[in-house]
Amino acid sequence: GNSYEHLFYMTGQLSVLTENEKPSFRLYPNPAKESTTLSGLTLQKGDRITITNSLGQICKSYSVMADANEKEVILEGLKAGYYTLSVKSTAGEIFKPLSIVD
């Protein structure tokens, strides 16, 4: 079967974005242990990076302190399991699955 990566992009208007129009980013390593690096997205000061668990509870939340094209996200204190990492900016919010292993 086909596997689809869950990627949501929210704007103030209802529209359908083609695969090439959707903003995207990479997380590596994924699965991760102590940290993962977010790349491929221009982060701006004030953007928010949030990690939620499978119940939708916020486990960690970071505010981006300076513009960057890459950001290391420390996973200290998170147990092994499946999470969602989201990046929220003035343009919208995008999500990626994140696995944490022991």
C-alpha positions as a printed Julia matrix, in Angstrom:
102×3 Matrix{Float64}:
  0.0    0.0    0.0
  0.92   3.63  -0.25
  2.31   5.44   2.75
  1.63   9.12   3.2
  3.51  11.51   5.43
  1.15  13.64   7.46
  1.77  17.25   6.52
 -0.73  19.96   7.29
 -0.44  23.58   6.25
 -2.97  26.03   7.6
 -3.59  29.48   6.19
 -6.35  32.03   6.59
 -8.05  30.76   3.45
 -9.23  27.34   2.4
 -7.11  26.07  -0.44
 -5.57  22.86  -1.71
 -1.82  22.94  -2.12
 -0.07  20.68  -4.61
  2.81  18.55  -3.34
  5.34  21.07  -4.7
  3.69  24.05  -2.98
  3.64  22.57   0.51
  6.4   23.81   2.79
  8.36  20.91   4.22
 11.29  20.15   6.48
 13.46  17.2    7.42
 14.09  15.71  10.85
 17.29  13.74  11.29
 17.98  11.43  12.87
 14.43  10.09  13.05
 14.06   7.82  15.07
 16.14   9.91  17.48
 17.64   9.49  20.94
 18.97  12.67  22.6
 18.26  15.19  19.85
 17.0   15.66  16.31
 17.86  18.35  13.77
 15.21  20.24  11.86
 16.39  21.42   8.44
 15.07  22.57   5.09
 12.84  25.3    6.5
 13.7   28.95   7.1
 12.99  29.53  10.77
 12.4   33.07  11.92
 12.78  34.6   15.37
  9.49  34.05  17.2
  8.51  30.83  15.39
  7.48  28.04  17.77
  8.63  24.41  17.73
  6.34  22.09  19.71
  6.52  18.36  20.44
  3.25  16.64  21.35
  2.62  13.03  22.36
  0.08  10.66  20.85
 -2.62  12.08  23.18
 -2.02  15.6   21.87
 -0.39  16.77  25.09
  2.45  19.28  24.71
  5.69  17.69  25.96
  8.16  20.38  24.91
  7.86  23.79  23.33
 10.63  26.07  22.1
 10.6   29.61  20.8
 13.07  30.24  17.97
 15.51  32.91  19.24
 17.15  33.83  15.93
 16.6   33.28  12.2
 18.08  29.93  11.11
 17.93  27.3    8.37
 18.7   24.48  10.78
 17.82  23.9   14.44
 18.85  21.17  16.85
 15.95  20.11  19.06
 16.99  18.56  22.4
 14.74  15.63  23.39
 15.93  15.31  26.99
 13.23  14.04  29.34
 11.06  12.48  26.61
 10.38   8.75  26.85
 10.67   6.38  23.89
  7.55   6.58  21.74
  5.79   8.35  18.93
  5.44  12.12  18.89
  4.55  14.94  16.51
  6.89  17.86  15.99
  5.26  21.04  14.71
  6.64  24.33  13.5
  4.3   27.3   13.82
  5.08  30.59  12.07
  3.13  33.56  10.79
  2.65  31.59   7.54
  0.96  28.61   9.23
  1.81  25.39  11.02
  3.37  22.2    9.66
  3.73  18.84  11.38
  6.08  15.84  11.13
  6.01  12.5   12.92
  8.94  11.92  15.31
 10.01   8.63  16.88
 12.12   8.58  20.01
 14.04   5.4   20.89
 16.05   4.37  23.97
